[in-house]
Amino acid sequence: MLKEFKEFAMRGNVIDMAVGVIIGGAFGTIAKSLVADVLMPPIGLLLGGVDFSNLFVTLKDGVPPGPYLALSDAQAAGAVTMNYGVFFNSVISFLIVAFAVFMVIKAINQMKREEKKAPPEDPTTKECNFCHMTIPIQATKCGHCTSELAKSA
């Protein structure tokens, strides 16, 4: 059973998938940091100094009761909160990752289209005018019916 698992795990597709998952996880972390640390601070500044990660609604007060100035304060007090600012950051992270995946798929599809558009190779065979069998393009006599062929230019 261990041998079969090893054969399965060493297939190219499984290894490619594992590498994709690892790189995808790392890319997700980068996208999250891009949103939280690079994009949202200037957007929050433009909107009057709003910190999106601290946008929340208190559903039930904790001990001590609110109001809470930051999400971390509400969580430390044990308050039940709806964290729509964190959700907003997650949506933007998802959109960045989805856009990056779309661009990769678009590039792969473009390469496939270019591959299909490759010019056809010069023919190496032709059809005998008499017996209609396939013969080499340079042949002057058919190897099947022995007919003399017209010289092609």
C-alpha positions in Angstrom: 0.0 0.0 0.0 2.9 2.4 0.8 4.4 1.6 -2.7 1.1 2.5 -4.4 0.8 5.7 -2.5 4.4 6.6 -3.5 3.6 5.9 -7.2 0.5 8.1 -6.9 2.4 10.9 -5.2 5.2 10.9 -7.6 3.0 11.4 -10.7 3.6 14.7 -12.4 0.1 16.0 -12.0 0.1 15.5 -8.2 3.4 17.2 -7.8 2.4 20.1 -10.0 -0.8 20.5 -8.0 1.1 20.5 -4.7 3.5 23.2 -6.1 0.5 25.2 -7.3 -1.2 25.0 -3.9 2.0 26.2 -2.1 2.6 29.0 -4.5 -1.1 30.0 -4.3 -1.0 30.1 -0.5 2.1 32.3 -0.6 0.5 34.6 -3.3 -2.6 34.9 -1.1 -0.4 36.1 1.8 1.2 38.6 -0.5 -2.2 39.8 -1.8 -3.5 40.2 1.8 -0.4 42.2 2.8 -0.8 44.3 -0.4 -4.4 45.2 0.5 -3.9 45.7 4.3 -0.5 47.4 4.2 -0.3 49.2 0.9 -3.7 49.9 -0.7 -6.1 50.4 2.3 -4.0 53.0 4.2 -4.1 55.6 1.4 -7.7 54.9 0.7 -8.5 55.3 4.4 -6.6 58.5 4.4 -8.5 59.8 1.5 -11.8 58.9 3.2 -10.9 60.9 6.3 -8.4 58.7 8.2 -10.6 55.5 8.3 -8.8 52.3 9.2 -10.8 49.6 7.4 -9.6 46.8 9.7 -11.2 48.6 12.6 -14.6 49.0 11.0 -17.0 46.9 13.0 -20.5 46.8 14.6 -20.9 45.7 18.2 -23.7 43.1 18.4 -23.3 42.4 22.1 -21.1 44.3 24.6 -18.4 42.5 26.6 -17.0 43.3 30.0 -16.4 46.3 30.3 -19.2 47.5 28.1 -18.4 49.7 25.0 -18.1 51.9 23.1 -14.9 50.4 21.8 -12.4 52.5 19.8 -10.7 49.6 18.1 -11.6 46.0 17.1 -8.9 44.7 19.3 -10.4 46.5 22.3 -13.8 44.9 21.6 -12.3 41.5 21.2 -10.3 41.8 24.4 -13.5 42.7 26.2 -15.2 39.6 24.8 -17.7 41.6 22.8 -19.6 40.0 19.9 -18.8 42.0 16.7 -19.5 42.0 13.0 -16.2 42.9 11.4 -17.2 44.4 8.0 -13.9 46.2 7.6 -11.9 43.0 7.7 -14.4 41.5 5.3 -14.0 44.4 2.9 -10.2 43.8 3.0 -10.7 40.1 2.3 -12.9 40.9 -0.7 -10.3 43.2 -2.1 -7.6 40.5 -1.5 -9.8 38.0 -3.3 -10.3 40.3 -6.3 -6.5 40.8 -6.6 -5.9 37.0 -6.5 -8.7 36.4 -9.0 -7.4 39.0 -11.3 -3.9 37.5 -11.2 -5.3 34.0 -11.9 -7.3 35.4 -14.8 -4.2 37.0 -16.2 -2.2 33.7 -16.0 -5.1 31.8 -17.7 -5.3 34.5 -20.3 -1.6 34.2 -21.0 -1.8 30.4 -21.2 -4.7 30.6 -23.7 -2.8 33.2 -25.8 0.2 30.8 -26.0 -2.1 28.0 -27.0 -3.7 30.1 -29.8 -0.2 31.1 -31.0 0.8 27.4 -31.0 -2.2 26.6 -33.2 -1.4 29.4 -35.6 2.1 28.0 -36.4 2.6 27.8 -40.1 2.1 24.4 -41.6 5.2 22.4 -42.6 6.0 21.9 -46.2 4.4 18.7 -47.5 6.7 15.6 -47.8 4.2 13.4 -49.7 1.9 13.7 -52.7 -0.8 11.6 -54.3 -0.2 9.6 -57.4 -2.5 10.9 -60.2 -3.1 7.4 -61.5 -3.6 5.1 -58.5 -4.2 7.8 -55.8 -1.7 6.2 -53.4 0.6 8.4 -51.2 4.2 8.7 -52.5 7.2 10.9 -51.6 7.0 14.4 -53.1 10.2 14.0 -55.0 9.2 10.8 -56.7 9.1 10.8 -60.6 7.7 7.3 -60.8 4.9 5.8 -58.6 6.2 2.9 -56.4 2.7 1.4 -56.4 1.5 1.4 -60.0 4.9 2.3 -61.7 3.3 5.2 -63.6 5.5 8.0 -64.8 4.7 11.2 -63.0 4.9 14.7 -64.4 7.8 16.6 -62.9 6.4 19.1 -60.3 7.9 22.5 -60.0 
